[in-house]
Amino acid sequence: MMTIAKAPDFEADMPLERRLSREGQRVRLATLVRLRWLSIAGQAAACVFVAWGLWYPYPVWACFALIGVSVLLNLFLSTRYRKAERLSERHTALILVFDVVQPTGLLFLTGGIQNPFAVFLVVPAMIAAATQPARISVGIGVLAVLCATLLAFLHHPIPWPAGHSLALPFPYLGGMWFALTTTLVFSTFYIYRVAAEARALSDALAATELMLQREQHLSALDGLAAAAAHELGTPLATISLVAKEMGRAAPADHGFREDIDLLISQTERCRAILGQLASLSSVSEEHLAKLTLSSLVEEAVAPHRDFGVDIRVRVLEASGPEPVLRRNAGVIYGLGNLIENAVDFARSEVTVAMSWNETRIAIEISDDGTGFPPDVLARIGDPYMSMRDEERRQSGGGLGLGLFIAKTLIERSGARIRFDNGQSDHATGARVVLSWPAESFGRLTVAPSAEPETLDLPPPLA
């Protein structure tokens, strides 16, 4: 028996990039628990060494009490939740707050920021910066700075040999506080930026893979239809044979004669439908596996017509016959996304110009909008980048994950993409030029030669 798996739901309520980003920022409980066990071991070893190795007097049992609180929290988390549990933002923030407050208490009992271990106040802020959203990272960082400032003024004496004391000059303490806070701010900001870019890239690539899986799923439907037709062919032939035998045996005036004739006609109809399904895969492959360059462009352009913007498709340069290409769903999707962006930002017109010769194939997309601002042009193609202009930002449009996916898919086909702003009267807005070597785009053969239409645009092959 053949079973067809249910297709994944690609239309969830929450935008894909937001869902992926939230999942990427959830921290496994086991990770935080292991880190705290390492911290507990280091804190206990330091207390034991200072108290009974160096025999420096300090509130050792109060320090062990604070370490015990951390042990109890670790045991509670380990028994209350599964190790693979991914904590919510709120729970992670509470745990990181504890990881700032607990060492602050230890430092309060052992010299404040004079204690060399004061640098460990930076660790929870760095963990937050690497794994949490900006608001939590900033909150943990501010809390750590406030704790360091408090420890600069309020603390027990630093452990020192009995009968002696260590009093550091206030300017030196101020320098230690400044070094600690600047290290905390710089390191957390740097880690947050690096982690955010890594998450954005990972999420965008995951979204690209999901989109490709959907395309592959749709492509596989033809094969499933053919397999279903093959599996159903035998029982349908049996039903047809029995119905015909019943028709021969039943006289013309029999009460069930009309029902038998209806059964025979419907089995013939089912046989015709199954015949179409069985040939669907080969027919689809014959018609869709190859297409001309103009057909590829038209397939990408068609969904974006009738939106109040005129889309003109032109042939800019035709050196030789029009190429016939292998159908590439990724290229069609990416090209359609670029055209959609051009339609969104155009005032009234978008131009799609095609060029080809014996070695290169190129497609140029231009609009009559305001073009790319310099800051966007320098970072275009990055996932989750800012909008093209303030008006589009307020209306919810822009250039982000969609453009990144389009750029990735098109570059996978061997293309080079250039983004710039048009300089001529026909291309005053943004312009995107896609250029392939003929062999990398799967060029098969050539179609009859097409006469180029004149279009006053800089040639994309230049």
Protein Blocks (a to p, Z undefined) as FASTA:
>chain_A
ZZddddddfkbfbdfklmmmmmmmpccfklmmmmmmmmmmmmmmmmmmmmmmnopacdfk
lmmmmmmmmmmmmmmmmmmpcfklccdfklmmmmmmmmmmmmmmmmmmnopjmlmklmmm
mmmmmmmmmmmcfklmmmmmmmmmmmmmmmmmgccdddddehiacdddfklmmmmmmmmm
mmmmmmmmmmmmmmmmmmmmmmmmmmmmmmmmmmmmmmmmmmmmmmmmmmmmmmmmmmmm
mmmmmmmmpcfkbmklmmmmmmmmmmmmmmmmmmmmmmmmmmmmmmmmpccfklmmmmmm
mmmgonopacddddfbdgdjdddddddfklmmmmmmmmmmmmmmpmkbccddddddfkbc
cdddddfbebjafklmmmgoiahiacfblklmmnopacdfkmmmmmmmmmmnopacdddd
dfbfklmbccddddddfklnopabdcddddddddddddfkZZ
